């Protein structure tokens, strides 16, 4: 696969994604507005068009089954049940170019195994790729493998998806795939360590990414999350990206590379609870820019922060203003505990997509 610019290949990682039909239908029943009916699906994604068009490949955390079913086995057990149009969603995102969806999250099986099967069928019709869930454990654990051309060279992107283990989703909801059961991939550090060893024998040029989902909403990182993401880095993962909290979280340099604890929402059509949790109303869509220098793969990392609180945007996530970017920059520095070299390595700028924060390699203090 070749990028738009032969010397570069840009991959977008978008966070929690759901057109929110279940939420919008509920709001209408209670006398409110169903934005999908009143304004259409295109309205919600319109401010994100340029970002989606500007990259060569897109990877989104899809927090919904694609199905017309409304007979969830979890109706009385889960607070929020998701479903989304199996035709409209893949058509809207698929028009921008090659795309893959991570299904390793806490809503993939909201309409049961049958709804998961409908999701696979919808992707096949749309010619979309997916990872992080499957018909059994081996299928769910299989990463996305994508060969890319960069100038005269090439690289292999390997993307794993994993949903953090919780007893509720294991023992009560049975969301995790087993040898004889469909479901999502669970974060399994020993397994991914061995998988990376095997992959590098087949693909010596592999750049390994792990896309993690957590269930905890509207909170900054905790010790369990920190330990999990550091363990993934120690297992050989080159880039760790986390989603699930619906808000931006810390960005940390661990001495070798950057860890993105939470990139927030990409497009998520629920009214949201930012104000009640005193959570910043921002998210961090991430673009990884791959290039070659003297035969070695180079990786540039930029986030293009968005305002993702629908009570502010009216269900049209938008890119931030300069004032908002300054606030995000300062908040990330504070919450992430950046020292002086790390702080200096985070560059602010603006390009054809929008305002960004670029994460470069910190230089030792003189």
Short mmCIF file of the C-alpha atoms (twelve columns), coordinates in Angstrom:
data_MODEL
# 
_entry.id   MODEL 
# 
loop_
_atom_site.group_PDB 
_atom_site.id 
_atom_site.type_symbol 
_atom_site.label_atom_id 
_atom_site.label_alt_id 
_atom_site.label_comp_id 
_atom_site.label_asym_id 
_atom_site.label_seq_id 
_atom_site.Cartn_x 
_atom_site.Cartn_y 
_atom_site.Cartn_z 
_atom_site.pdbx_PDB_model_num 
ATOM 1   C CA . UNK A 1   0.000   0.000   0.000  1 
ATOM 2   C CA . UNK A 2   1.421   3.360   -1.057 1 
ATOM 3   C CA . UNK A 3   0.688   6.720   0.567  1 
ATOM 4   C CA . UNK A 4   -0.383  9.967   -1.083 1 
ATOM 5   C CA . UNK A 5   3.126   11.350  -0.643 1 
ATOM 6   C CA . UNK A 6   5.609   8.659   -1.729 1 
ATOM 7   C CA . UNK A 7   8.094   9.590   1.017  1 
ATOM 8   C CA . UNK A 8   5.495   9.427   3.803  1 
ATOM 9   C CA . UNK A 9   2.689   7.191   5.002  1 
ATOM 10  C CA . UNK A 10  0.259   8.649   7.561  1 
ATOM 11  C CA . UNK A 11  -1.980  6.562   9.801  1 
ATOM 12  C CA . UNK A 12  -4.821  8.039   11.836 1 
ATOM 13  C CA . UNK A 13  -5.768  6.516   15.194 1 
ATOM 14  C CA . UNK A 14  -9.239  7.685   16.169 1 
ATOM 15  C CA . UNK A 15  -10.675 6.964   19.596 1 
ATOM 16  C CA . UNK A 16  -14.149 5.914   20.687 1 
ATOM 17  C CA . UNK A 17  -16.471 5.912   17.675 1 
ATOM 18  C CA . UNK A 18  -20.247 5.409   17.593 1 
ATOM 19  C CA . UNK A 19  -23.048 7.272   15.842 1 
ATOM 20  C CA . UNK A 20  -25.105 6.615   18.958 1 
ATOM 21  C CA . UNK A 21  -28.408 5.473   17.492 1 
ATOM 22  C CA . UNK A 22  -29.474 4.020   20.844 1 
ATOM 23  C CA . UNK A 23  -28.810 7.317   22.635 1 
ATOM 24  C CA . UNK A 24  -30.427 9.473   19.972 1 
ATOM 25  C CA . UNK A 25  -33.563 7.332   19.858 1 
ATOM 26  C CA . UNK A 26  -33.858 7.572   23.637 1 
ATOM 27  C CA . UNK A 27  -33.485 11.353  23.584 1 
ATOM 28  C CA . UNK A 28  -36.276 11.628  20.993 1 
ATOM 29  C CA . UNK A 29  -38.613 9.420   23.052 1 
ATOM 30  C CA . UNK A 30  -38.051 11.763  25.993 1 
ATOM 31  C CA . UNK A 31  -38.992 14.796  23.923 1 
ATOM 32  C CA . UNK A 32  -35.547 15.783  22.703 1 
ATOM 33  C CA . UNK A 33  -33.960 15.713  19.263 1 
ATOM 34  C CA . UNK A 34  -32.561 12.759  17.373 1 
ATOM 35  C CA . UNK A 35  -29.688 14.514  15.609 1 
ATOM 36  C CA . UNK A 36  -29.281 11.646  13.145 1 
ATOM 37  C CA . UNK A 37  -32.881 12.053  11.984 1 
ATOM 38  C CA . UNK A 38  -32.988 15.850  12.107 1 
ATOM 39  C CA . UNK A 39  -29.569 16.596  10.588 1 
ATOM 40  C CA . UNK A 40  -28.226 13.301  9.229  1 
ATOM 41  C CA . UNK A 41  -25.104 11.245  9.741  1 
ATOM 42  C CA . UNK A 42  -23.006 13.518  7.529  1 
ATOM 43  C CA . UNK A 43  -23.618 16.465  9.863  1 
ATOM 44  C CA . UNK A 44  -21.813 14.731  12.711 1 
ATOM 45  C CA . UNK A 45  -18.636 13.928  10.788 1 
ATOM 46  C CA . UNK A 46  -18.405 17.127  8.737  1 
ATOM 47  C CA . UNK A 47  -15.707 18.865  10.810 1 
ATOM 48  C CA . UNK A 48  -13.532 15.737  10.699 1 
ATOM 49  C CA . UNK A 49  -13.588 15.406  6.907  1 
ATOM 50  C CA . UNK A 50  -10.238 17.032  6.291  1 
ATOM 51  C CA . UNK A 51  -8.424  14.862  8.836  1 
ATOM 52  C CA . UNK A 52  -9.940  11.688  7.415  1 
ATOM 53  C CA . UNK A 53  -9.014  12.738  3.885  1 
ATOM 54  C CA . UNK A 54  -5.464  13.839  4.720  1 
ATOM 55  C CA . UNK A 55  -4.163  10.466  5.903  1 
ATOM 56  C CA . UNK A 56  -3.375  7.251   4.037  1 
ATOM 57  C CA . UNK A 57  -4.922  4.791   6.469  1 
ATOM 58  C CA . UNK A 58  -7.489  5.066   9.260  1 
ATOM 59  C CA . UNK A 59  -7.889  2.976   12.419 1 
ATOM 60  C CA . UNK A 60  -10.908 3.656   14.651 1 
ATOM 61  C CA . UNK A 61  -12.048 2.161   17.947 1 
ATOM 62  C CA . UNK A 62  -15.576 1.131   16.958 1 
ATOM 63  C CA . UNK A 63  -17.683 1.018   20.118 1 
ATOM 64  C CA . UNK A 64  -20.782 -0.583  18.643 1 
ATOM 65  C CA . UNK A 65  -21.951 -3.650  16.759 1 
ATOM 66  C CA . UNK A 66  -23.174 -3.014  13.222 1 
ATOM 67  C CA . UNK A 67  -26.574 -4.646  13.227 1 
ATOM 68  C CA . UNK A 68  -30.323 -4.134  12.958 1 
ATOM 69  C CA . UNK A 69  -30.914 -6.393  15.971 1 
ATOM 70  C CA . UNK A 70  -32.589 -4.944  19.052 1 
ATOM 71  C CA . UNK A 71  -32.714 -8.054  21.246 1 
ATOM 72  C CA . UNK A 72  -29.608 -7.623  23.380 1 
ATOM 73  C CA . UNK A 73  -29.021 -10.318 26.026 1 
ATOM 74  C CA . UNK A 74  -27.701 -7.523  28.278 1 
ATOM 75  C CA . UNK A 75  -30.772 -5.280  28.322 1 
ATOM 76  C CA . UNK A 76  -31.218 -5.593  32.085 1 
ATOM 77  C CA . UNK A 77  -27.536 -5.964  32.926 1 
ATOM 78  C CA . UNK A 78  -25.702 -3.143  31.126 1 
ATOM 79  C CA . UNK A 79  -26.326 0.570   31.572 1 
ATOM 80  C CA . UNK A 80  -25.676 1.364   27.916 1 
ATOM 81  C CA . UNK A 81  -26.462 -0.836  24.920 1 
ATOM 82  C CA . UNK A 82  -25.068 0.204   21.541 1 
ATOM 83  C CA . UNK A 83  -25.987 -0.603  17.954 1 
ATOM 84  C CA . UNK A 84  -25.324 1.197   14.683 1 
ATOM 85  C CA . UNK A 85  -26.485 1.118   11.094 1 
ATOM 86  C CA . UNK A 86  -24.607 -1.733  9.331  1 
ATOM 87  C CA . UNK A 87  -24.681 0.109   5.988  1 
ATOM 88  C CA . UNK A 88  -24.373 3.818   6.764  1 
ATOM 89  C CA . UNK A 89  -21.457 3.711   9.195  1 
ATOM 90  C CA . UNK A 90  -19.049 1.692   7.018  1 
ATOM 91  C CA . UNK A 91  -20.092 3.680   3.945  1 
ATOM 92  C CA . UNK A 92  -19.435 7.043   5.582  1 
ATOM 93  C CA . UNK A 93  -16.004 6.195   6.959  1 
ATOM 94  C CA . UNK A 94  -15.037 3.925   4.076  1 
ATOM 95  C CA . UNK A 95  -15.371 6.675   1.457  1 
ATOM 96  C CA . UNK A 96  -12.178 8.313   2.718  1 
ATOM 97  C CA . UNK A 97  -9.977  5.355   1.829  1 
ATOM 98  C CA . UNK A 98  -8.522  2.240   3.459  1 
ATOM 99  C CA . UNK A 99  -9.781  1.748   7.000  1 
ATOM 100 C CA . UNK A 100 -9.665  -0.780  9.833  1 
ATOM 101 C CA . UNK A 101 -11.702 -0.989  13.020 1 
ATOM 102 C CA . UNK A 102 -10.642 -2.178  16.435 1 
ATOM 103 C CA . UNK A 103 -13.398 -4.258  18.032 1 
ATOM 104 C CA . UNK A 104 -11.570 -4.901  21.305 1 
ATOM 105 C CA . UNK A 105 -13.894 -2.970  23.599 1 
ATOM 106 C CA . UNK A 106 -16.864 -3.158  25.952 1 
ATOM 107 C CA . UNK A 107 -19.642 -2.656  23.368 1 
ATOM 108 C CA . UNK A 108 -18.689 -4.996  20.520 1 
ATOM 109 C CA . UNK A 109 -20.992 -7.755  21.808 1 
ATOM 110 C CA . UNK A 110 -23.842 -5.535  23.015 1 
ATOM 111 C CA . UNK A 111 -26.216 -7.414  20.688 1 
ATOM 112 C CA . UNK A 112 -24.682 -10.785 21.537 1 
ATOM 113 C CA . UNK A 113 -22.657 -13.137 19.338 1 
ATOM 114 C CA . UNK A 114 -25.249 -12.800 16.568 1 
ATOM 115 C CA . UNK A 115 -24.706 -9.036  16.513 1 
ATOM 116 C CA . UNK A 116 -20.959 -9.621  16.323 1 
ATOM 117 C CA . UNK A 117 -21.525 -11.874 13.330 1 
ATOM 118 C CA . UNK A 118 -23.594 -9.107  11.708 1 
ATOM 119 C CA . UNK A 119 -20.666 -6.732  12.251 1 
ATOM 120 C CA . UNK A 120 -18.245 -9.056  10.479 1 
ATOM 121 C CA . UNK A 121 -20.705 -9.387  7.597  1 
ATOM 122 C CA . UNK A 122 -21.086 -5.607  7.301  1 
ATOM 123 C CA . UNK A 123 -17.306 -5.161  7.129  1 
ATOM 124 C CA . UNK A 124 -16.998 -7.790  4.417  1 
ATOM 125 C CA . UNK A 125 -19.607 -6.028  2.293  1 
ATOM 126 C CA . UNK A 126 -17.832 -2.683  2.831  1 
ATOM 127 C CA . UNK A 127 -14.370 -4.154  2.179  1 
ATOM 128 C CA . UNK A 128 -13.188 -2.893  5.573  1 
ATOM 129 C CA . UNK A 129 -10.632 -4.558  7.809  1 
ATOM 130 C CA . UNK A 130 -10.995 -5.282  11.504 1 
ATOM 131 C CA . UNK A 131 -9.100  -6.746  14.439 1 
ATOM 132 C CA . UNK A 132 -9.556  -7.258  18.173 1 
ATOM 133 C CA . UNK A 133 -12.528 -9.634  17.975 1 
ATOM 134 C CA . UNK A 134 -13.258 -12.886 16.231 1 
ATOM 135 C CA . UNK A 135 -15.092 -16.175 16.042 1 
ATOM 136 C CA . UNK A 136 -12.706 -17.708 18.601 1 
ATOM 137 C CA . UNK A 137 -9.624  -16.767 20.631 1 
ATOM 138 C CA . UNK A 138 -7.114  -17.367 17.837 1 
ATOM 139 C CA . UNK A 139 -9.190  -15.272 15.428 1 
ATOM 140 C CA . UNK A 140 -9.721  -12.450 17.945 1 
ATOM 141 C CA . UNK A 141 -6.024  -12.314 18.877 1 
ATOM 142 C CA . UNK A 142 -4.835  -12.054 15.289 1 
ATOM 143 C CA . UNK A 143 -3.367  -8.594  14.611 1 
ATOM 144 C CA . UNK A 144 -3.914  -6.373  11.632 1 
ATOM 145 C CA . UNK A 145 -0.882  -6.707  9.347  1 
ATOM 146 C CA . UNK A 146 -0.414  -4.055  6.667  1 
ATOM 147 C CA . UNK A 147 2.540   -3.737  4.310  1 
ATOM 148 C CA . UNK A 148 3.245   -0.127  3.321  1 
ATOM 149 C CA . UNK A 149 5.528   1.446   0.706  1 
ATOM 150 C CA . UNK A 150 7.555   4.493   1.758  1 
ATOM 151 C CA . UNK A 151 9.676   5.922   -1.043 1 
ATOM 152 C CA . UNK A 152 12.010  3.157   -2.201 1 
ATOM 153 C CA . UNK A 153 11.566  1.251   1.050  1 
ATOM 154 C CA . UNK A 154 8.796   -0.552  2.873  1 
ATOM 155 C CA . UNK A 155 7.634   -1.429  6.359  1 
ATOM 156 C CA . UNK A 156 5.070   -3.705  7.936  1 
ATOM 157 C CA . UNK A 157 2.575   -2.219  10.363 1 
ATOM 158 C CA . UNK A 158 1.280   -4.726  12.910 1 
ATOM 159 C CA . UNK A 159 -1.630  -3.559  15.058 1 
ATOM 160 C CA . UNK A 160 -2.974  -5.575  17.978 1 
ATOM 161 C CA . UNK A 161 -6.243  -4.771  19.704 1 
ATOM 162 C CA . UNK A 162 -6.974  -5.662  23.315 1 
ATOM 163 C CA . UNK A 163 -9.716  -4.975  25.843 1 
ATOM 164 C CA . UNK A 164 -8.459  -4.732  29.422 1 
ATOM 165 C CA . UNK A 165 -9.659  -7.639  31.573 1 
ATOM 166 C CA . UNK A 166 -12.475 -7.024  34.047 1 
ATOM 167 C CA . UNK A 167 -14.347 -9.658  36.034 1 
ATOM 168 C CA . UNK A 168 -17.687 -8.213  34.944 1 
ATOM 169 C CA . UNK A 169 -16.980 -8.574  31.230 1 
ATOM 170 C CA . UNK A 170 -15.365 -11.959 31.772 1 
ATOM 171 C CA . UNK A 171 -17.582 -13.840 34.208 1 
ATOM 172 C CA . UNK A 172 -20.899 -11.991 33.896 1 
ATOM 173 C CA . UNK A 173 -21.030 -10.832 30.264 1 
ATOM 174 C CA . UNK A 174 -18.669 -13.390 28.625 1 
ATOM 175 C CA . UNK A 175 -17.302 -10.783 26.224 1 
ATOM 176 C CA . UNK A 176 -13.815 -12.265 25.858 1 
ATOM 177 C CA . UNK A 177 -13.170 -14.799 23.138 1 
ATOM 178 C CA . UNK A 178 -12.265 -18.361 24.082 1 
ATOM 179 C CA . UNK A 179 -11.093 -21.330 22.040 1 
ATOM 180 C CA . UNK A 180 -14.729 -22.297 21.441 1 
ATOM 181 C CA . UNK A 181 -16.455 -18.926 21.850 1 
ATOM 182 C CA . UNK A 182 -16.581 -15.707 19.810 1 
ATOM 183 C CA . UNK A 183 -15.708 -12.430 21.461 1 
ATOM 184 C CA . UNK A 184 -13.124 -9.722  21.941 1 
ATOM 185 C CA . UNK A 185 -9.389  -10.042 22.452 1 
ATOM 186 C CA . UNK A 186 -8.284  -9.519  26.039 1 
ATOM 187 C CA . UNK A 187 -5.028  -7.729  26.822 1 
ATOM 188 C CA . UNK A 188 -2.611  -10.618 27.395 1 
ATOM 189 C CA . UNK A 189 0.973   -9.433  27.847 1 
ATOM 190 C CA . UNK A 190 2.734   -12.847 27.798 1 
ATOM 191 C CA . UNK A 191 0.807   -13.858 24.686 1 
ATOM 192 C CA . UNK A 192 1.631   -10.656 22.820 1 
ATOM 193 C CA . UNK A 193 5.297   -10.913 23.829 1 
ATOM 194 C CA . UNK A 194 5.503   -14.320 22.153 1 
ATOM 195 C CA . UNK A 195 3.438   -13.144 19.202 1 
ATOM 196 C CA . UNK A 196 5.869   -10.277 18.612 1 
ATOM 197 C CA . UNK A 197 8.847   -12.663 18.690 1 
ATOM 198 C CA . UNK A 198 7.134   -14.829 16.075 1 
ATOM 199 C CA . UNK A 199 6.086   -11.854 13.956 1 
ATOM 200 C CA . UNK A 200 9.559   -10.364 13.820 1 
ATOM 201 C CA . UNK A 201 10.880  -13.628 12.394 1 
ATOM 202 C CA . UNK A 202 8.392   -13.314 9.544  1 
ATOM 203 C CA . UNK A 203 8.431   -9.517  9.283  1 
ATOM 204 C CA . UNK A 204 11.836  -8.176  10.387 1 
ATOM 205 C CA . UNK A 205 10.686  -4.654  9.453  1 
ATOM 206 C CA . UNK A 206 7.574   -4.812  11.662 1 
ATOM 207 C CA . UNK A 207 6.483   -1.727  13.587 1 
ATOM 208 C CA . UNK A 208 4.182   -3.006  16.341 1 
ATOM 209 C CA . UNK A 209 1.283   -0.978  17.706 1 
ATOM 210 C CA . UNK A 210 -1.082  -2.028  20.486 1 
ATOM 211 C CA . UNK A 211 -4.512  -0.357  20.559 1 
ATOM 212 C CA . UNK A 212 -5.877  -0.825  24.085 1 
ATOM 213 C CA . UNK A 213 -9.394  -0.249  25.384 1 
ATOM 214 C CA . UNK A 214 -10.234 0.487   29.024 1 
ATOM 215 C CA . UNK A 215 -13.696 0.528   30.563 1 
ATOM 216 C CA . UNK A 216 -13.062 3.345   33.076 1 
ATOM 217 C CA . UNK A 217 -14.750 6.568   31.880 1 
ATOM 218 C CA . UNK A 218 -13.906 10.246  32.373 1 
ATOM 219 C CA . UNK A 219 -10.853 9.685   34.567 1 
ATOM 220 C CA . UNK A 220 -7.144  10.253  34.242 1 
ATOM 221 C CA . UNK A 221 -4.876  7.206   34.309 1 
ATOM 222 C CA . UNK A 222 -4.578  4.938   37.340 1 
ATOM 223 C CA . UNK A 223 -1.853  2.573   38.533 1 
ATOM 224 C CA . UNK A 224 -3.408  -0.475  36.862 1 
ATOM 225 C CA . UNK A 225 -3.510  1.248   33.490 1 
ATOM 226 C CA . UNK A 226 0.036   2.498   33.885 1 
ATOM 227 C CA . UNK A 227 1.333   -0.960  34.775 1 
ATOM 228 C CA . UNK A 228 -0.504  -2.559  31.839 1 
ATOM 229 C CA . UNK A 229 0.764   -0.112  29.234 1 
ATOM 230 C CA . UNK A 230 4.338   -0.253  30.540 1 
ATOM 231 C CA . UNK A 231 4.178   -4.049  30.431 1 
ATOM 232 C CA . UNK A 232 3.120   -3.894  26.788 1 
ATOM 233 C CA . UNK A 233 6.079   -1.646  25.992 1 
ATOM 234 C CA . UNK A 234 8.412   -4.061  27.787 1 
ATOM 235 C CA . UNK A 235 6.910   -6.908  25.736 1 
ATOM 236 C CA . UNK A 236 8.200   -5.288  22.535 1 
ATOM 237 C CA . UNK A 237 5.380   -2.962  21.468 1 
ATOM 238 C CA . UNK A 238 6.730   0.090   19.629 1 
ATOM 239 C CA . UNK A 239 3.704   2.342   20.142 1 
ATOM 240 C CA . UNK A 240 0.930   2.009   22.735 1 
ATOM 241 C CA . UNK A 241 -2.342  3.849   22.108 1 
ATOM 242 C CA . UNK A 242 -5.246  3.657   24.536 1 
ATOM 243 C CA . UNK A 243 -8.911  4.638   24.232 1 
ATOM 244 C CA . UNK A 244 -12.118 4.100   26.167 1 
ATOM 245 C CA . UNK A 245 -12.191 6.936   28.718 1 
ATOM 246 C CA . UNK A 246 -14.043 9.326   26.340 1 
ATOM 247 C CA . UNK A 247 -11.526 12.046  27.262 1 
ATOM 248 C CA . UNK A 248 -7.875  12.812  26.685 1 
ATOM 249 C CA . UNK A 249 -5.465  11.268  29.175 1 
ATOM 250 C CA . UNK A 250 -1.765  11.559  29.914 1 
ATOM 251 C CA . UNK A 251 0.982   11.295  27.288 1 
ATOM 252 C CA . UNK A 252 4.245   9.917   28.674 1 
ATOM 253 C CA . UNK A 253 7.763   9.354   27.376 1 
ATOM 254 C CA . UNK A 254 9.190   6.175   28.915 1 
ATOM 255 C CA . UNK A 255 12.797  6.647   27.809 1 
ATOM 256 C CA . UNK A 256 12.342  4.889   24.467 1 
ATOM 257 C CA . UNK A 257 9.032   6.090   23.092 1 
ATOM 258 C CA . UNK A 258 5.695   7.744   23.764 1 
ATOM 259 C CA . UNK A 259 2.700   6.171   25.479 1 
ATOM 260 C CA . UNK A 260 -0.731  7.649   24.795 1 
ATOM 261 C CA . UNK A 261 -2.871  6.779   27.795 1 
ATOM 262 C CA . UNK A 262 -6.093  7.985   26.250 1 
ATOM 263 C CA . UNK A 263 -6.945  9.614   22.916 1 
ATOM 264 C CA . UNK A 264 -10.610 10.096  23.895 1 
ATOM 265 C CA . UNK A 265 -13.481 10.132  21.424 1 
ATOM 266 C CA . UNK A 266 -13.343 10.391  17.686 1 
ATOM 267 C CA . UNK A 267 -17.081 10.685  17.115 1 
ATOM 268 C CA . UNK A 268 -19.419 9.549   19.885 1 
ATOM 269 C CA . UNK A 269 -23.035 10.715  19.748 1 
ATOM 270 C CA . UNK A 270 -24.017 10.570  23.412 1 
ATOM 271 C CA . UNK A 271 -24.772 13.705  25.402 1 
ATOM 272 C CA . UNK A 272 -21.687 12.952  27.506 1 
ATOM 273 C CA . UNK A 273 -20.793 13.456  31.161 1 
ATOM 274 C CA . UNK A 274 -17.760 15.732  30.991 1 
ATOM 275 C CA . UNK A 275 -19.232 18.412  33.248 1 
ATOM 276 C CA . UNK A 276 -20.444 16.004  35.931 1 
ATOM 277 C CA . UNK A 277 -16.997 14.364  36.102 1 
ATOM 278 C CA . UNK A 278 -15.139 17.685  35.795 1 
ATOM 279 C CA . UNK A 279 -13.331 16.146  32.831 1 
ATOM 280 C CA . UNK A 280 -11.641 18.217  30.113 1 
ATOM 281 C CA . UNK A 281 -13.884 18.223  27.016 1 
ATOM 282 C CA . UNK A 282 -11.039 17.341  24.655 1 
ATOM 283 C CA . UNK A 283 -9.802  14.338  22.691 1 
ATOM 284 C CA . UNK A 284 -6.542  13.581  20.892 1 
ATOM 285 C CA . UNK A 285 -6.861  12.009  17.411 1 
ATOM 286 C CA . UNK A 286 -3.360  10.729  16.705 1 
ATOM 287 C CA . UNK A 287 -1.531  10.691  13.362 1 
ATOM 288 C CA . UNK A 288 1.599   8.559   13.018 1 
ATOM 289 C CA . UNK A 289 3.726   9.723   10.074 1 
ATOM 290 C CA . UNK A 290 6.096   7.036   8.780  1 
ATOM 291 C CA . UNK A 291 9.096   7.908   6.610  1 
ATOM 292 C CA . UNK A 292 12.549  6.530   5.802  1 
ATOM 293 C CA . UNK A 293 15.988  7.938   6.565  1 
ATOM 294 C CA . UNK A 294 19.040  6.019   5.372  1 
ATOM 295 C CA . UNK A 295 16.968  2.860   5.183  1 
ATOM 296 C CA . UNK A 296 15.595  3.179   8.726  1 
ATOM 297 C CA . UNK A 297 11.953  3.730   9.594  1 
ATOM 298 C CA . UNK A 298 11.229  7.121   11.162 1 
ATOM 299 C CA . UNK A 299 8.020   7.840   13.070 1 
ATOM 300 C CA . UNK A 300 6.521   11.269  13.651 1 
ATOM 301 C CA . UNK A 301 3.633   11.595  16.119 1 
ATOM 302 C CA . UNK A 302 1.097   14.410  16.135 1 
ATOM 303 C CA . UNK A 303 -2.222  14.765  17.900 1 
ATOM 304 C CA . UNK A 304 -4.847  17.085  16.455 1 
ATOM 305 C CA . UNK A 305 -6.949  17.907  19.527 1 
ATOM 306 C CA . UNK A 306 -10.707 18.178  19.181 1 
ATOM 307 C CA . UNK A 307 -13.551 19.385  21.353 1 
ATOM 308 C CA . UNK A 308 -15.555 16.209  21.909 1 
ATOM 309 C CA . UNK A 309 -18.184 17.343  24.429 1 
ATOM 310 C CA . UNK A 310 -21.427 17.282  22.455 1 
ATOM 311 C CA . UNK A 311 -23.030 19.748  24.847 1 
ATOM 312 C CA . UNK A 312 -20.488 22.257  23.505 1 
ATOM 313 C CA . UNK A 313 -20.334 21.204  19.848 1 
ATOM 314 C CA . UNK A 314 -23.932 20.109  19.180 1 
ATOM 315 C CA . UNK A 315 -22.749 16.690  17.938 1 
ATOM 316 C CA . UNK A 316 -20.137 18.153  15.585 1 
ATOM 317 C CA . UNK A 317 -16.703 17.477  17.093 1 
ATOM 318 C CA . UNK A 318 -14.361 20.245  15.974 1 
ATOM 319 C CA . UNK A 319 -10.675 21.083  16.086 1 
ATOM 320 C CA . UNK A 320 -9.522  23.318  18.909 1 
ATOM 321 C CA . UNK A 321 -8.770  27.035  18.902 1 
ATOM 322 C CA . UNK A 322 -5.318  28.372  19.734 1 
ATOM 323 C CA . UNK A 323 -6.490  29.199  23.266 1 
ATOM 324 C CA . UNK A 324 -7.830  25.678  23.733 1 
ATOM 325 C CA . UNK A 325 -4.593  24.180  22.397 1 
ATOM 326 C CA . UNK A 326 -2.630  26.167  24.983 1 
ATOM 327 C CA . UNK A 327 -4.886  24.827  27.736 1 
ATOM 328 C CA . UNK A 328 -4.466  21.241  26.517 1 
ATOM 329 C CA . UNK A 329 -0.692  21.626  26.273 1 
ATOM 330 C CA . UNK A 330 -0.466  22.930  29.837 1 
ATOM 331 C CA . UNK A 331 -2.848  20.322  31.227 1 
ATOM 332 C CA . UNK A 332 -1.011  17.418  29.590 1 
ATOM 333 C CA . UNK A 333 2.297   18.707  30.920 1 
ATOM 334 C CA . UNK A 334 0.893   18.939  34.440 1 
ATOM 335 C CA . UNK A 335 -0.965  15.632  34.516 1 
ATOM 336 C CA . UNK A 336 1.778   13.703  32.720 1 
ATOM 337 C CA . UNK A 337 4.545   15.089  34.926 1 
ATOM 338 C CA . UNK A 338 6.799   16.153  32.056 1 
ATOM 339 C CA . UNK A 339 10.278  17.169  33.122 1 
ATOM 340 C CA . UNK A 340 12.031  20.075  31.358 1 
ATOM 341 C CA . UNK A 341 13.513  18.045  28.442 1 
ATOM 342 C CA . UNK A 342 10.211  16.254  27.863 1 
ATOM 343 C CA . UNK A 343 8.306   19.523  28.004 1 
ATOM 344 C CA . UNK A 344 10.656  21.018  25.433 1 
ATOM 345 C CA . UNK A 345 10.194  18.039  23.098 1 
ATOM 346 C CA . UNK A 346 6.453   18.684  22.664 1 
ATOM 347 C CA . UNK A 347 6.029   21.159  19.820 1 
ATOM 348 C CA . UNK A 348 2.937   23.188  19.011 1 
ATOM 349 C CA . UNK A 349 2.056   24.019  15.426 1 
ATOM 350 C CA . UNK A 350 -0.533  24.169  12.680 1 
ATOM 351 C CA . UNK A 351 -0.603  22.467  9.291  1 
ATOM 352 C CA . UNK A 352 -3.113  21.759  6.545  1 
ATOM 353 C CA . UNK A 353 -5.153  19.586  8.929  1 
ATOM 354 C CA . UNK A 354 -5.262  21.915  11.912 1 
ATOM 355 C CA . UNK A 355 -3.569  22.767  15.187 1 
ATOM 356 C CA . UNK A 356 -1.432  20.027  16.625 1 
ATOM 357 C CA . UNK A 357 0.956   18.917  19.331 1 
ATOM 358 C CA . UNK A 358 3.976   17.025  17.989 1 
ATOM 359 C CA . UNK A 359 5.822   14.568  20.219 1 
ATOM 360 C CA . UNK A 360 9.544   14.351  19.443 1 
ATOM 361 C CA . UNK A 361 12.360  12.575  21.234 1 
ATOM 362 C CA . UNK A 362 13.411  14.442  24.405 1 
ATOM 363 C CA . UNK A 363 17.027  15.607  24.427 1 
ATOM 364 C CA . UNK A 364 19.082  15.247  27.630 1 
ATOM 365 C CA . UNK A 365 19.388  18.416  29.662 1 
ATOM 366 C CA . UNK A 366 22.780  20.121  29.285 1 
# 
